[in-house]
Amino acid sequence: MASTDFGRTVRRWRDRVPPEAAGLPSGGHRRAPGLRREELAMLAGISVDYVTRLEQGRAENPSEQVVEALGRALRVSPAEREHLFHTAGLVPPGRGTVPAYIAPSVHRMLDRLTGTPVAVSDASWTLLLTNTLYTALMGERHGRERNGAWRAFLGTGDRVRHTPESRRDLEAAVTADLRTAASRYPADQHLRRLITDLRANSPRFAALWDAEAVGHHEASRKTVDHPQVGPLTLDCDVLSVAGSDLRIMIYTAEPGTRDADRLELLSVLGPQPLTEEGRQAPAPGAPAVRRSDAGRPTGPGISDSLPE
């Protein structure tokens, strides 16, 4: 019964979200005024087939991460988010867990930054939302690679250049952030599992954790080696959202420079097409991405992780 109620709720709320409100083009014939299933799947970072099965009541027991991702894509209010969890047969995450709710005011702010790469992460540096330009700049990330702490210590690499010093500073800052998050959100199982896995698999993280390393993120200039447009040197600022521990990463180029020209070119090229088929829900602990054009975090919208 819960799965049927959940599917009906998702279907009904999908109809009320205008595509332009999610950073999607509204052109073309639409049988309903709201989001198509393909668009909702793209925004939530799950497969179209899974959305279809959920709406038809054929998929049972959606995970907490899936429900949270669908709620963000549907732009639900706090009360509606709670209702969505209940219809899925789940208890809404409460105090002691890392907040993943993105307020409408934050959505509206991000909707206006279409020409700037922007990403939103939670207190554990798991990517919640990215816009199209950020995904075009940094590339798609899936599974545990969507968590910036995991990527810093155990990831397969990224497009940002690092010196030995900048790498050490990043690792110390990430470790300090996770320690702060763990003390602030002691009931968050995903965060505890992330820390346990990092300690077990990264001697560097384990040493920093045991030494109670102290560090913090500062505004900086980063060079991103992009496979299409070449290197871009950009200013990276991290903003905090009061009361939610959300981190908003913003990359900007100095006007009139080669970097600004390349960033503008990248906004035209957009992200590369997805190559995997039938991608399912994000791995545990990796909230879904907000996508903006076919298969990427949404234009006015937003894809994982920590300050690169």
Phi and psi restraints in degrees (value plus and minus 20) as a CYANA .aco file:
   2 ALA   PHI     -80.8   -40.8
   2 ALA   PSI     -60.5   -20.5
   3 SER   PHI     -85.5   -45.5
   3 SER   PSI     -56.1   -16.1
   4 THR   PHI     -87.5   -47.5
   4 THR   PSI     -64.0   -24.0
   5 ASP   PHI     -82.7   -42.7
   5 ASP   PSI     -60.3   -20.3
   6 PHE   PHI     -83.9   -43.9
   6 PHE   PSI     -65.8   -25.8
   7 GLY   PHI     -82.2   -42.2
   7 GLY   PSI     -61.8   -21.8
   8 ARG   PHI     -82.9   -42.9
   8 ARG   PSI     -61.4   -21.4
   9 THR   PHI     -84.2   -44.2
   9 THR   PSI     -65.9   -25.9
  10 VAL   PHI     -81.1   -41.1
  10 VAL   PSI     -64.1   -24.1
  11 ARG   PHI     -82.8   -42.8
  11 ARG   PSI     -63.4   -23.4
  12 ARG   PHI     -88.0   -48.0
  12 ARG   PSI     -62.7   -22.7
  13 TRP   PHI     -93.9   -53.9
  13 TRP   PSI     -45.2    -5.2
  14 ARG   PHI     -83.4   -43.4
  14 ARG   PSI     -56.1   -16.1
  15 ASP   PHI     -88.0   -48.0
  15 ASP   PSI     -40.2    -0.2
  16 ARG   PHI    -115.7   -75.7
  16 ARG   PSI     -22.8    17.2
  17 VAL   PHI    -117.4   -77.4
  17 VAL   PSI      87.0   127.0
  18 PRO   PHI     -83.2   -43.2
  18 PRO   PSI     118.1   158.1
  19 PRO   PHI     -76.3   -36.3
  19 PRO   PSI     -56.6   -16.6
  20 GLU   PHI     -86.1   -46.1
  20 GLU   PSI     -45.5    -5.5
  21 ALA   PHI     -90.2   -50.2
  21 ALA   PSI     -40.3    -0.3
  22 ALA   PHI    -124.5   -84.5
  22 ALA   PSI      -7.6    32.4
  23 GLY   PHI      58.8    98.8
  23 GLY   PSI       3.0    43.0
  24 LEU   PHI    -131.2   -91.2
  24 LEU   PSI     131.0   171.0
  25 PRO   PHI     -85.8   -45.8
  25 PRO   PSI     121.3   161.3
  26 SER   PHI    -120.8   -80.8
  26 SER   PSI     -18.9    21.1
  27 GLY   PHI     -89.5   -49.5
  27 GLY   PSI     150.5   190.5
  28 GLY   PHI      66.6   106.6
  28 GLY   PSI     143.0   183.0
  29 HIS   PHI     -94.0   -54.0
  29 HIS   PSI     112.7   152.7
  30 ARG   PHI    -147.5  -107.5
  30 ARG   PSI     109.2   149.2
  31 ARG   PHI     -92.4   -52.4
  31 ARG   PSI     -45.3    -5.3
  32 ALA   PHI    -152.4  -112.4
  32 ALA   PSI     134.6   174.6
  33 PRO   PHI     -93.7   -53.7
  33 PRO   PSI     -38.2     1.8
  34 GLY   PHI    -111.5   -71.5
  34 GLY   PSI    -174.7  -134.7
  35 LEU   PHI     -95.7   -55.7
  35 LEU   PSI     123.4   163.4
  36 ARG   PHI     -96.2   -56.2
  36 ARG   PSI     141.6   181.6
  37 ARG   PHI     -79.3   -39.3
  37 ARG   PSI     -59.7   -19.7
  38 GLU   PHI     -81.7   -41.7
  38 GLU   PSI     -57.5   -17.5
  39 GLU   PHI     -91.8   -51.8
  39 GLU   PSI     -61.9   -21.9
  40 LEU   PHI     -82.2   -42.2
  40 LEU   PSI     -62.8   -22.8
  41 ALA   PHI     -80.5   -40.5
  41 ALA   PSI     -62.7   -22.7
  42 MET   PHI     -83.5   -43.5
  42 MET   PSI     -65.8   -25.8
  43 LEU   PHI     -85.6   -45.6
  43 LEU   PSI     -55.3   -15.3
  44 ALA   PHI    -108.6   -68.6
  44 ALA   PSI     -31.7     8.3
  45 GLY   PHI      55.9    95.9
  45 GLY   PSI       9.1    49.1
  46 ILE   PHI    -146.5  -106.5
  46 ILE   PSI     150.9   190.9
  47 SER   PHI     -97.5   -57.5
  47 SER   PSI     134.6   174.6
  48 VAL   PHI     -82.6   -42.6
  48 VAL   PSI     -60.5   -20.5
  49 ASP   PHI     -79.2   -39.2
  49 ASP   PSI     -59.8   -19.8
  50 TYR   PHI     -88.6   -48.6
  50 TYR   PSI     -60.2   -20.2
  51 VAL   PHI     -80.3   -40.3
  51 VAL   PSI     -63.2   -23.2
  52 THR   PHI     -80.4   -40.4
  52 THR   PSI     -67.0   -27.0
  53 ARG   PHI     -85.4   -45.4
  53 ARG   PSI     -56.3   -16.3
  54 LEU   PHI     -84.0   -44.0
  54 LEU   PSI     -66.9   -26.9
  55 GLU   PHI     -85.5   -45.5
  55 GLU   PSI     -50.9   -10.9
  56 GLN   PHI    -108.7   -68.7
  56 GLN   PSI     -18.5    21.5
  57 GLY   PHI      54.8    94.8
  57 GLY   PSI      -3.0    37.0
  58 ARG   PHI    -115.5   -75.5
  58 ARG   PSI     -29.1    10.9
  59 ALA   PHI    -131.4   -91.4
  59 ALA   PSI      99.7   139.7
  60 GLU   PHI    -120.8   -80.8
  60 GLU   PSI     137.5   177.5
  61 ASN   PHI      34.4    74.4
  61 ASN   PSI      37.7    77.7
  62 PRO   PHI     -81.3   -41.3
  62 PRO   PSI     125.6   165.6
  63 SER   PHI     -93.4   -53.4
  63 SER   PSI     144.0   184.0
  64 GLU   PHI     -78.5   -38.5
  64 GLU   PSI     -58.4   -18.4
  65 GLN   PHI     -85.5   -45.5
  65 GLN   PSI     -59.1   -19.1
  66 VAL   PHI     -86.7   -46.7
  66 VAL   PSI     -64.8   -24.8
  67 VAL   PHI     -82.5   -42.5
  67 VAL   PSI     -62.7   -22.7
  68 GLU   PHI     -83.0   -43.0
  68 GLU   PSI     -63.1   -23.1
  69 ALA   PHI     -85.7   -45.7
  69 ALA   PSI     -61.5   -21.5
  70 LEU   PHI     -85.7   -45.7
  70 LEU   PSI     -58.5   -18.5
  71 GLY   PHI     -82.1   -42.1
  71 GLY   PSI     -60.9   -20.9
  72 ARG   PHI     -85.5   -45.5
  72 ARG   PSI     -63.3   -23.3
  73 ALA   PHI     -83.1   -43.1
  73 ALA   PSI     -54.9   -14.9
  74 LEU   PHI    -107.2   -67.2
  74 LEU   PSI     -22.5    17.5
  75 ARG   PHI      35.3    75.3
  75 ARG   PSI      30.7    70.7
  76 VAL   PHI     -97.2   -57.2
  76 VAL   PSI     136.3   176.3
  77 SER   PHI     -99.8   -59.8
  77 SER   PSI     148.2   188.2
  78 PRO   PHI     -75.7   -35.7
  78 PRO   PSI     -61.9   -21.9
  79 ALA   PHI     -86.4   -46.4
  79 ALA   PSI     -60.3   -20.3
  80 GLU   PHI     -88.0   -48.0
  80 GLU   PSI     -56.2   -16.2
  81 ARG   PHI     -79.8   -39.8
  81 ARG   PSI     -64.7   -24.7
  82 GLU   PHI     -81.4   -41.4
  82 GLU   PSI     -62.6   -22.6
  83 HIS   PHI     -82.8   -42.8
  83 HIS   PSI     -60.2   -20.2
  84 LEU   PHI     -82.4   -42.4
  84 LEU   PSI     -61.8   -21.8
  85 PHE   PHI     -83.7   -43.7
  85 PHE   PSI     -62.0   -22.0
  86 HIS   PHI     -84.0   -44.0
  86 HIS   PSI     -61.6   -21.6
  87 THR   PHI     -87.2   -47.2
  87 THR   PSI     -42.3    -2.3
  88 ALA   PHI    -105.9   -65.9
  88 ALA   PSI     -19.8    20.2
  89 GLY   PHI      58.2    98.2
  89 GLY   PSI       5.0    45.0
  90 LEU   PHI    -140.9  -100.9
  90 LEU   PSI     136.7   176.7
  91 VAL   PHI    -111.8   -71.8
  91 VAL   PSI     106.0   146.0
  92 PRO   PHI     -78.1   -38.1
  92 PRO   PSI     119.0   159.0
  93 PRO   PHI     -75.4   -35.4
  93 PRO   PSI     115.8   155.8
  94 GLY   PHI    -137.5   -97.5
  94 GLY   PSI    -172.7  -132.7
  95 ARG   PHI     -82.8   -42.8
  95 ARG   PSI     127.0   167.0
  96 GLY   PHI      71.7   111.7
  96 GLY   PSI     -22.6    17.4
  97 THR   PHI    -137.8   -97.8
  97 THR   PSI     131.7   171.7
  98 VAL   PHI     -83.3   -43.3
  98 VAL   PSI     103.5   143.5
  99 PRO   PHI     -84.8   -44.8
  99 PRO   PSI     117.7   157.7
 100 ALA   PHI    -146.0  -106.0
 100 ALA   PSI     -19.4    20.6
 101 TYR   PHI     -97.7   -57.7
 101 TYR   PSI     113.5   153.5
 102 ILE   PHI    -130.5   -90.5
 102 ILE   PSI      97.1   137.1
 103 ALA   PHI     -87.6   -47.6
 103 ALA   PSI     131.7   171.7
 104 PRO   PHI     -74.1   -34.1
 104 PRO   PSI     -54.4   -14.4
 105 SER   PHI     -84.4   -44.4
 105 SER   PSI     -56.3   -16.3
 106 VAL   PHI     -89.8   -49.8
 106 VAL   PSI     -60.8   -20.8
 107 HIS   PHI     -76.6   -36.6
 107 HIS   PSI     -66.3   -26.3
 108 ARG   PHI     -83.4   -43.4
 108 ARG   PSI     -59.3   -19.3
 109 MET   PHI     -83.1   -43.1
 109 MET   PSI     -64.1   -24.1
 110 LEU   PHI     -87.4   -47.4
 110 LEU   PSI     -52.9   -12.9
 111 ASP   PHI     -80.3   -40.3
 111 ASP   PSI     -44.6    -4.6
 112 ARG   PHI    -111.9   -71.9
 112 ARG   PSI     -22.5    17.5
 113 LEU   PHI    -126.2   -86.2
 113 LEU   PSI      27.3    67.3
 114 THR   PHI     -88.1   -48.1
 114 THR   PSI     -46.0    -6.0
 115 GLY   PHI    -115.1   -75.1
 115 GLY   PSI      -7.5    32.5
 116 THR   PHI    -150.3  -110.3
 116 THR   PSI     111.7   151.7
 117 PRO   PHI     -85.7   -45.7
 117 PRO   PSI     103.1   143.1
 118 VAL   PHI    -156.9  -116.9
 118 VAL   PSI     120.7   160.7
 119 ALA   PHI    -159.1  -119.1
 119 ALA   PSI     127.8   167.8
 120 VAL   PHI    -140.1  -100.1
 120 VAL   PSI     107.0   147.0
 121 SER   PHI    -142.6  -102.6
 121 SER   PSI     140.3   180.3
 122 ASP   PHI    -110.9   -70.9
 122 ASP   PSI    -191.7  -151.7
 123 ALA   PHI     -87.2   -47.2
 123 ALA   PSI     -37.2     2.8
 124 SER   PHI    -117.2   -77.2
 124 SER   PSI     -10.7    29.3
 125 TRP   PHI      44.3    84.3
 125 TRP   PSI      15.6    55.6
 126 THR   PHI    -115.8   -75.8
 126 THR   PSI     109.6   149.6
 127 LEU   PHI     -87.6   -47.6
 127 LEU   PSI     107.8   147.8
 128 LEU   PHI    -124.5   -84.5
 128 LEU   PSI     -56.8   -16.8
 129 LEU   PHI    -172.5  -132.5
 129 LEU   PSI     122.2   162.2
 130 THR   PHI    -165.6  -125.6
 130 THR   PSI     136.3   176.3
 131 ASN   PHI    -116.5   -76.5
 131 ASN   PSI     152.0   192.0
 132 THR   PHI     -78.1   -38.1
 132 THR   PSI     -60.5   -20.5
 133 LEU   PHI     -88.8   -48.8
 133 LEU   PSI     -54.9   -14.9
 134 TYR   PHI     -84.5   -44.5
 134 TYR   PSI     -63.1   -23.1
 135 THR   PHI     -86.8   -46.8
 135 THR   PSI     -57.7   -17.7
 136 ALA   PHI     -83.4   -43.4
 136 ALA   PSI     -56.4   -16.4
 137 LEU   PHI     -93.2   -53.2
 137 LEU   PSI     -67.6   -27.6
 138 MET   PHI    -119.6   -79.6
 138 MET   PSI     -36.7     3.3
 139 GLY   PHI      69.4   109.4
 139 GLY   PSI     146.7   186.7
 140 GLU   PHI     -94.2   -54.2
 140 GLU   PSI     126.5   166.5
 141 ARG   PHI    -152.9  -112.9
 141 ARG   PSI     121.2   161.2
 142 HIS   PHI    -154.3  -114.3
 142 HIS   PSI     139.9   179.9
 143 GLY   PHI      37.8    77.8
 143 GLY   PSI    -157.4  -117.4
 144 ARG   PHI     -91.5   -51.5
 144 ARG   PSI     -37.2     2.8
 145 GLU   PHI     -85.5   -45.5
 145 GLU   PSI     -33.6     6.4
 146 ARG   PHI     -97.0   -57.0
 146 ARG   PSI     -29.1    10.9
 147 ASN   PHI    -119.1   -79.1
 147 ASN   PSI     104.1   144.1
 148 GLY   PHI     -85.1   -45.1
 148 GLY   PSI     -54.1   -14.1
 149 ALA   PHI     -87.9   -47.9
 149 ALA   PSI     -63.6   -23.6
 150 TRP   PHI     -80.7   -40.7
 150 TRP   PSI     -63.4   -23.4
 151 ARG   PHI     -87.8   -47.8
 151 ARG   PSI     -54.1   -14.1
 152 ALA   PHI     -85.8   -45.8
 152 ALA   PSI     -53.9   -13.9
 153 PHE   PHI    -125.4   -85.4
 153 PHE   PSI     -52.8   -12.8
 154 LEU   PHI    -149.5  -109.5
 154 LEU   PSI     -15.1    24.9
 155 GLY   PHI     -93.7   -53.7
 155 GLY   PSI     152.0   192.0
 156 THR   PHI    -109.7   -69.7
 156 THR   PSI     -12.3    27.7
 157 GLY   PHI      85.5   125.5
 157 GLY   PSI     142.9   182.9
 158 ASP   PHI    -163.0  -123.0
 158 ASP   PSI    -192.1  -152.1
 159 ARG   PHI    -109.9   -69.9
 159 ARG   PSI     -23.6    16.4
 160 VAL   PHI    -107.4   -67.4
 160 VAL   PSI     110.7   150.7
 161 ARG   PHI     -93.5   -53.5
 161 ARG   PSI     123.7   163.7
 162 HIS   PHI    -153.8  -113.8
 162 HIS   PSI     119.3   159.3
 163 THR   PHI    -108.9   -68.9
 163 THR   PSI     143.5   183.5
 164 PRO   PHI     -74.8   -34.8
 164 PRO   PSI     -57.3   -17.3
 165 GLU   PHI     -88.5   -48.5
 165 GLU   PSI     -65.3   -25.3
 166 SER   PHI     -85.9   -45.9
 166 SER   PSI     -53.9   -13.9
 167 ARG   PHI     -85.4   -45.4
 167 ARG   PSI     -63.9   -23.9
 168 ARG   PHI     -83.1   -43.1
 168 ARG   PSI     -62.1   -22.1
 169 ASP   PHI     -83.2   -43.2
 169 ASP   PSI     -62.4   -22.4
 170 LEU   PHI     -81.6   -41.6
 170 LEU   PSI     -66.5   -26.5
 171 GLU   PHI     -83.9   -43.9
 171 GLU   PSI     -59.7   -19.7
 172 ALA   PHI     -87.0   -47.0
 172 ALA   PSI     -60.8   -20.8
 173 ALA   PHI     -86.5   -46.5
 173 ALA   PSI     -62.0   -22.0
 174 VAL   PHI     -83.3   -43.3
 174 VAL   PSI     -64.7   -24.7
 175 THR   PHI     -81.4   -41.4
 175 THR   PSI     -63.4   -23.4
 176 ALA   PHI     -82.8   -42.8
 176 ALA   PSI     -60.0   -20.0
 177 ASP   PHI     -81.9   -41.9
 177 ASP   PSI     -63.1   -23.1
 178 LEU   PHI     -86.6   -46.6
 178 LEU   PSI     -56.6   -16.6
 179 ARG   PHI     -84.6   -44.6
 179 ARG   PSI     -62.5   -22.5
 180 THR   PHI     -82.9   -42.9
 180 THR   PSI     -64.2   -24.2
 181 ALA   PHI     -82.9   -42.9
 181 ALA   PSI     -60.2   -20.2
 182 ALA   PHI     -84.8   -44.8
 182 ALA   PSI     -56.4   -16.4
 183 SER   PHI     -95.6   -55.6
 183 SER   PSI     -49.7    -9.7
 184 ARG   PHI    -101.6   -61.6
 184 ARG   PSI     -50.2   -10.2
 185 TYR   PHI    -147.5  -107.5
 185 TYR   PSI      48.6    88.6
 186 PRO   PHI     -86.4   -46.4
 186 PRO   PSI     -38.6     1.4
 187 ALA   PHI    -112.8   -72.8
 187 ALA   PSI     -18.4    21.6
 188 ASP   PHI    -101.8   -61.8
 188 ASP   PSI      88.1   128.1
 189 GLN   PHI     -88.9   -48.9
 189 GLN   PSI     -57.5   -17.5
 190 HIS   PHI     -84.3   -44.3
 190 HIS   PSI     -59.6   -19.6
 191 LEU   PHI     -86.0   -46.0
 191 LEU   PSI     -63.6   -23.6
 192 ARG   PHI     -81.1   -41.1
 192 ARG   PSI     -61.2   -21.2
 193 ARG   PHI     -86.1   -46.1
 193 ARG   PSI     -59.4   -19.4
 194 LEU   PHI     -79.8   -39.8
 194 LEU   PSI     -67.7   -27.7
 195 ILE   PHI     -84.5   -44.5
 195 ILE   PSI     -62.4   -22.4
 196 THR   PHI     -81.1   -41.1
 196 THR   PSI     -64.4   -24.4
 197 ASP   PHI     -87.0   -47.0
 197 ASP   PSI     -59.1   -19.1
 198 LEU   PHI     -85.3   -45.3
 198 LEU   PSI     -61.4   -21.4
 199 ARG   PHI     -84.9   -44.9
 199 ARG   PSI     -54.8   -14.8
 200 ALA   PHI     -97.1   -57.1
 200 ALA   PSI     -48.4    -8.4
 201 ASN   PHI    -130.8   -90.8
 201 ASN   PSI     -32.6     7.4
 202 SER   PHI    -146.2  -106.2
 202 SER   PSI      84.8   124.8
 203 PRO   PHI     -78.6   -38.6
 203 PRO   PSI     -54.0   -14.0
 204 ARG   PHI     -84.1   -44.1
 204 ARG   PSI     -66.9   -26.9
 205 PHE   PHI     -83.1   -43.1
 205 PHE   PSI     -64.2   -24.2
 206 ALA   PHI     -79.3   -39.3
 206 ALA   PSI     -61.0   -21.0
 207 ALA   PHI     -86.0   -46.0
 207 ALA   PSI     -63.4   -23.4
 208 LEU   PHI     -85.2   -45.2
 208 LEU   PSI     -61.2   -21.2
 209 TRP   PHI     -83.8   -43.8
 209 TRP   PSI     -66.5   -26.5
 210 ASP   PHI     -88.0   -48.0
 210 ASP   PSI     -48.0    -8.0
 211 ALA   PHI    -104.7   -64.7
 211 ALA   PSI     -20.7    19.3
 212 GLU   PHI      32.9    72.9
 212 GLU   PSI      32.5    72.5
 213 ALA   PHI     -76.8   -36.8
 213 ALA   PSI     123.3   163.3
 214 VAL   PHI    -135.8   -95.8
 214 VAL   PSI     116.1   156.1
 215 GLY   PHI    -187.8  -147.8
 215 GLY   PSI     145.0   185.0
 216 HIS   PHI    -172.1  -132.1
 216 HIS   PSI     135.9   175.9
 217 HIS   PHI    -105.6   -65.6
 217 HIS   PSI     118.1   158.1
 218 GLU   PHI    -146.2  -106.2
 218 GLU   PSI     138.0   178.0
 219 ALA   PHI     -79.4   -39.4
 219 ALA   PSI     119.9   159.9
 220 SER   PHI    -175.0  -135.0
 220 SER   PSI     149.8   189.8
 221 ARG   PHI    -125.3   -85.3
 221 ARG   PSI     111.2   151.2
 222 LYS   PHI    -146.3  -106.3
 222 LYS   PSI     123.1   163.1
 223 THR   PHI    -124.2   -84.2
 223 THR   PSI     103.7   143.7
 224 VAL   PHI    -127.7   -87.7
 224 VAL   PSI     102.2   142.2
 225 ASP   PHI    -108.8   -68.8
 225 ASP   PSI      82.1   122.1
 226 HIS   PHI    -115.2   -75.2
 226 HIS   PSI     115.1   155.1
 227 PRO   PHI     -89.0   -49.0
 227 PRO   PSI     -37.6     2.4
 228 GLN   PHI    -123.4   -83.4
 228 GLN   PSI     -68.3   -28.3
 229 VAL   PHI    -121.4   -81.4
 229 VAL   PSI     -24.5    15.5
 230 GLY   PHI      71.5   111.5
 230 GLY   PSI    -191.4  -151.4
 231 PRO   PHI     -90.5   -50.5
 231 PRO   PSI     120.5   160.5
 232 LEU   PHI    -147.9  -107.9
 232 LEU   PSI     107.4   147.4
 233 THR   PHI    -121.6   -81.6
 233 THR   PSI      97.6   137.6
 234 LEU   PHI    -148.8  -108.8
 234 LEU   PSI     132.3   172.3
 235 ASP   PHI    -101.2   -61.2
 235 ASP   PSI     114.3   154.3
 236 CYS   PHI    -138.3   -98.3
 236 CYS   PSI      99.2   139.2
 237 ASP   PHI    -137.6   -97.6
 237 ASP   PSI     120.6   160.6
 238 VAL   PHI    -134.6   -94.6
 238 VAL   PSI      98.0   138.0
 239 LEU   PHI    -125.3   -85.3
 239 LEU   PSI     126.6   166.6
 240 SER   PHI    -127.3   -87.3
 240 SER   PSI     123.5   163.5
 241 VAL   PHI    -118.3   -78.3
 241 VAL   PSI      96.1   136.1
 242 ALA   PHI     -78.2   -38.2
 242 ALA   PSI     113.1   153.1
 243 GLY   PHI      66.6   106.6
 243 GLY   PSI     -26.0    14.0
 244 SER   PHI    -150.4  -110.4
 244 SER   PSI     -30.6     9.4
 245 ASP   PHI      42.6    82.6
 245 ASP   PSI      -0.2    39.8
 246 LEU   PHI     -96.1   -56.1
 246 LEU   PSI     125.9   165.9
 247 ARG   PHI    -137.0   -97.0
 247 ARG   PSI     107.9   147.9
 248 ILE   PHI    -129.0   -89.0
 248 ILE   PSI      97.5   137.5
 249 MET   PHI    -118.7   -78.7
 249 MET   PSI     108.8   148.8
 250 ILE   PHI    -147.0  -107.0
 250 ILE   PSI     108.8   148.8
 251 TYR   PHI    -130.6   -90.6
 251 TYR   PSI     107.7   147.7
 252 THR   PHI    -152.6  -112.6
 252 THR   PSI     134.0   174.0
 253 ALA   PHI    -131.9   -91.9
 253 ALA   PSI     126.9   166.9
 254 GLU   PHI     -87.0   -47.0
 254 GLU   PSI     108.5   148.5
 255 PRO   PHI     -76.9   -36.9
 255 PRO   PSI     124.1   164.1
 256 GLY   PHI      59.0    99.0
 256 GLY   PSI     -11.8    28.2
 257 THR   PHI    -122.9   -82.9
 257 THR   PSI     147.6   187.6
 258 ARG   PHI     -79.7   -39.7
 258 ARG   PSI     -55.8   -15.8
 259 ASP   PHI     -83.3   -43.3
 259 ASP   PSI     -60.7   -20.7
 260 ALA   PHI     -83.7   -43.7
 260 ALA   PSI     -60.1   -20.1
 261 ASP   PHI     -83.7   -43.7
 261 ASP   PSI     -62.4   -22.4
 262 ARG   PHI     -89.1   -49.1
 262 ARG   PSI     -54.2   -14.2
 263 LEU   PHI     -87.1   -47.1
 263 LEU   PSI     -58.9   -18.9
 264 GLU   PHI     -85.0   -45.0
 264 GLU   PSI     -60.7   -20.7
 265 LEU   PHI     -82.3   -42.3
 265 LEU   PSI     -59.9   -19.9
 266 LEU   PHI     -84.3   -44.3
 266 LEU   PSI     -53.5   -13.5
 267 SER   PHI     -86.8   -46.8
 267 SER   PSI     -46.2    -6.2
 268 VAL   PHI    -100.3   -60.3
 268 VAL   PSI     -62.9   -22.9
 269 LEU   PHI     -88.2   -48.2
 269 LEU   PSI     -60.2   -20.2
 270 GLY   PHI      52.6    92.6
 270 GLY   PSI    -200.0  -160.0
 271 PRO   PHI     -88.5   -48.5
 271 PRO   PSI     135.6   175.6
 272 GLN   PHI     -94.8   -54.8
 272 GLN   PSI     130.5   170.5
 273 PRO   PHI     -81.4   -41.4
 273 PRO   PSI     128.4   168.4
 274 LEU   PHI     -86.7   -46.7
 274 LEU   PSI     124.1   164.1
 275 THR   PHI    -126.9   -86.9
 275 THR   PSI     -34.0     6.0
 276 GLU   PHI    -112.9   -72.9
 276 GLU   PSI     129.6   169.6
 277 GLU   PHI    -125.6   -85.6
 277 GLU   PSI     124.5   164.5
 278 GLY   PHI      38.2    78.2
 278 GLY   PSI      22.1    62.1
 279 ARG   PHI     -83.4   -43.4
 279 ARG   PSI     112.1   152.1
 280 GLN   PHI    -112.9   -72.9
 280 GLN   PSI    -187.3  -147.3
 281 ALA   PHI     -84.1   -44.1
 281 ALA   PSI     137.9   177.9
 282 PRO   PHI     -81.4   -41.4
 282 PRO   PSI     135.1   175.1
 283 ALA   PHI     -86.0   -46.0
 283 ALA   PSI     135.9   175.9
 284 PRO   PHI     -72.6   -32.6
 284 PRO   PSI     115.0   155.0
 285 GLY   PHI      65.0   105.0
 285 GLY   PSI     -18.7    21.3
 286 ALA   PHI    -142.9  -102.9
 286 ALA   PSI      67.0   107.0
 287 PRO   PHI     -73.2   -33.2
 287 PRO   PSI     133.8   173.8
 288 ALA   PHI     -96.0   -56.0
 288 ALA   PSI     149.0   189.0
 289 VAL   PHI    -117.3   -77.3
 289 VAL   PSI     127.8   167.8
 290 ARG   PHI    -110.6   -70.6
 290 ARG   PSI     105.6   145.6
 291 ARG   PHI    -133.5   -93.5
 291 ARG   PSI     132.2   172.2
 292 SER   PHI    -139.2   -99.2
 292 SER   PSI     -50.8   -10.8
 293 ASP   PHI    -152.0  -112.0
 293 ASP   PSI     157.4   197.4
 294 ALA   PHI     -57.5   -17.5
 294 ALA   PSI      79.7   119.7
 295 GLY   PHI      65.4   105.4
 295 GLY   PSI      -9.5    30.5
 296 ARG   PHI    -152.2  -112.2
 296 ARG   PSI     144.2   184.2
 297 PRO   PHI     -70.7   -30.7
 297 PRO   PSI     118.8   158.8
 298 THR   PHI     -88.4   -48.4
 298 THR   PSI     124.2   164.2
 299 GLY   PHI     -61.7   -21.7
 299 GLY   PSI    -107.0   -67.0
 300 PRO   PHI     -80.2   -40.2
 300 PRO   PSI     -29.1    10.9
 301 GLY   PHI    -107.0   -67.0
 301 GLY   PSI    -173.5  -133.5
 305 SER   PHI     118.2   158.2
 305 SER   PSI    -175.2  -135.2
 306 LEU   PHI    -111.2   -71.2
 306 LEU   PSI     142.0   182.0
 307 PRO   PHI     -70.8   -30.8
 307 PRO   PSI     103.3   143.3
